[in-house]
Amino acid sequence: MATQPAPAATGMRVDEIDTPALIVELDAFEYNLRAMAEAAQAAGMRMRPNAKTHKCAEIAKRQVALGAVGVCCQKVAEAEAMVDGGIADVLITNEVVGAAKVRRIATLAKRATIGVCVDHPLQVDQLALAAAEAGAEIAVYVELDVGGNRCGVSAPKEAVALVRQISAHPALHFAGLQAYHGRAQHLREPDERARAVAHAQRAVNECLAAFVAAGIGCERITGAGTGTYMLESGSGVWNELQVGSYVFMDADYGRNRLAPAAIRFRHSLFVLATVMSVSDGRLVLDAGLKAYSVDSGLPQAPDAPGWQFARAADEHGVLTPASSAPPLPVEIGTKLRLIPGHCDPTVNLYDWLVAVRGGIVEAVWPVDGRGALS
Amino acid sequence: MATQPAPAATGMRVDEIDTPALIVELDAFEYNLRAMAEAAQAAGMRMRPNAKTHKCAEIAKRQVALGAVGVCCQKVAEAEAMVDGGIADVLITNEVVGAAKVRRIATLAKRATIGVCVDHPLQVDQLALAAAEAGAEIAVYVELDVGGNRCGVSAPKEAVALVRQISAHPALHFAGLQAYHGRAQHLREPDERARAVAHAQRAVNECLAAFVAAGIGCERITGAGTGTYMLESGSGVWNELQVGSYVFMDADYGRNRLAPAAIRFRHSLFVLATVMSVSDGRLVLDAGLKAYSVDSGLPQAPDAPGWQFARAADEHGVLTPASSAPPLPVEIGTKLRLIPGHCDPTVNLYDWLVAVRGGIVEAVWPVDGRGALS
């Protein structure tokens, strides 16, 4: 149960890294960080990247150094890991329920600027009590269901009522609207994503109109992801971006077709695996369901031309020929990079990110929020 | 990156456990342990349960106390965690490749009885070198591909050649055949599983005939899982069971139809989650893709009658009505148990197992092998 030993040390060659390991190719990673930071700046958008993707304070600090105001998290325990790691401003883009968890938010808000979302009066009451008891101030965002059909209020009048409730508590302040359309991120075609964000924008505008009618000011409209950030940036409505996956990308995001002007973020995250068994028509890798998440499909194997992922078991990945043409032979002991189907739940499986450049390990970063479920 | 704090303390009520948490209901768990131990004993089979399911030395020790000779593991790091936790006999039911990993096996073999599988001469050479250097003795099992189409040799003559190679090294000894049919475990119908194990049995018998012809003795035939253990037990061929999932069960194993005489193992493993948002026709839980593995389907929600799992995101589980009849109302803050689709990769997401009985926390066990990928 203790943290696993690091699979690499600075200065090692990539082929010396113990496997399975999660590696970050720094040239691609830094390109992604800079490209998104520049796009946000050019569009006049605040950047608040979602640290649920990387769970790594070293990466969050690099995002802040490139202009981010802080980060988002999904869980209180992630926010604690980020504040412990030196991040001064964290928005929990999620509802938090239960007296014990809400007390942790109040405790954290004594050490850093902390925001959290609500979509129900009960959540506001719990936050107000905890904040007052701790003598803390908590920024509260009302989450709007903008088409994700998950959390968030649907009717503008519910949002107005929540803002009034928040404003009645001196330890809370209404900080803005959480308007994130998660399901829009992975719609494959640019025009499908545009329609989804247009729908979200109508929902935001209706809510803002209700706020105006109620005399409520709303400074911040925060949302967007790697699949749609260009749309929110150009909307004139949103003013803060919560993009997360752009730092790493994954096979599923790689399947999105992009609008012509879109930035092509690069795959920087790979699972490094070793070929442990070879037979006629089959390669078996030492990385399976405990080494990558398959919720968005099997990994890709760019280092094994002519082979494709056929299936995964707990600790095995099986590759078979991609076509009737014989694939290039691969020997036992060969190390291959895999592009995981979905970056976020894959990162959560590892204690360490091995940062490499030019085939050499440049750093080993702890995944500070690994397993931070609560 | 540090281990997460335990979500519960002994004596707490279940509704006080912080969520998401992994809970083990001890009455069902102990029934499963006893039932399998008695079935193995009645069939004259050695028990070597696979600890890749639970990764928990506390559970392994309970299995040994009920007669198991030791445990299986899939990874060197898991075997290290089990030996550190007090288990004296561990078989790594997998090929292990690479000088550094193989040296760790040799080091471990100085502290405990350690076995490992091979399906290629290169693996034998690496093991022999490491064992000789460490002055250790390693038990080597030849893995036979009995229908899983994963690792293992297919031709009896390859097995014979490997045994001869193993026997040529004084630090290694040939310990038996690894004959596990992973894919047979989840075939839904009893007769499908019977056909698969009959196929495996023919493969084992052909190999044993080749051993006899070559003058090779083979003491141990080890394999079987929770889906097929009755078949291997009755075969007259296998003499050791590697069953793993029976301790916990999961939604996928629950979908297997059982032969009339089969033991009905009970669901003892649950993800405890909290309802964090409620809207018309939707419940949202605080447990998503980082709280359970969905490789074998979404979780079941036995505590929410009339609701069913609709989808999961990184940190959300969404339930919708199971039929057109209105489901029972569920309030924000309610804690629900979920049966995960697949137990093994779900356990790997947690640092702690919370053992409960009669609604009270009786113990909190570390998941010693959490993240033990290497």
Interface residues (C-beta under 8 A of the other chain):
Chain A: M1 A2 T3 Q4 P5 P7 D18 T19 P20 K52 Q74 K75 A77 N94 E95 V96 V97 G98 A100 K101 D119 H120 L122 Q123 D145 N149 R150 C151 G152 S154 G182 T274 V275 M276 S277 V278 S279 R282 V284 D286 A287 L289 K290 A291 S293 V294 D295 A312 A313 D314 E315 H316 V318 I332 G333 H342 D344 P345 N348 L349 Y350 D351 W352 P366 V367 D368 G369 R370 G371 A372 L373 S374
Chain B: M1 A2 T3 Q4 P7 D18 T19 P20 K52 Q74 K75 A77 N94 E95 V96 V97 G98 A100 K101 D119 H120 L122 Q123 D145 N149 R150 C151 G152 S154 G182 T274 V275 M276 S277 V278 S279 R282 V284 D286 A287 L289 K290 A291 S293 V294 D295 A312 A313 D314 E315 H316 V318 I332 G333 H342 D344 P345 N348 L349 Y350 D351 W352 P366 V367 D368 G369 R370 G371 A372 L373 S374
